[in-house]
């Protein structure tokens, strides 16, 4: 799939931005600056996966696209779970 309005160089740049978001998110998680149970963590992962998936439009790779699609779906699920959190603030186990 290609986007006619998106040059290959721009698609690559967006993909690199996604890579930077993944690496930055993981670094923040490792340094205990960001919690893996936070909505922000899943939002950054969603944005990163979407950007990498856009980057794949210039050089498509099915396994990589499937991984990014999985991350998009599971990040959306994580965000919805956190937004539907009970009043107690605790996540369901």
FENDA-V65408 format. One line per field, one symbol per residue. ss: DSSP state (@ for helix, = for strand, . for the rest). burial: + if it has 16 or more other C-alpha atoms within 10 Angstrom, else -. A space follows every 10 residues. Layout:
ss->???
burial->???
This chain:
ss->.......@@@ @@@@@@@@@@ @@@@@@@@@@ ........@@ @@@@@@@@@@ @@@@@..... .@@@@@@@@@ @@@@@@@@@@ @@@....... ...
burial->-------+-- +++++++++- ++--++---- ---+----+- ++++++++++ ++++++++-- ----+--++- ++--++-++- -+-------- ---
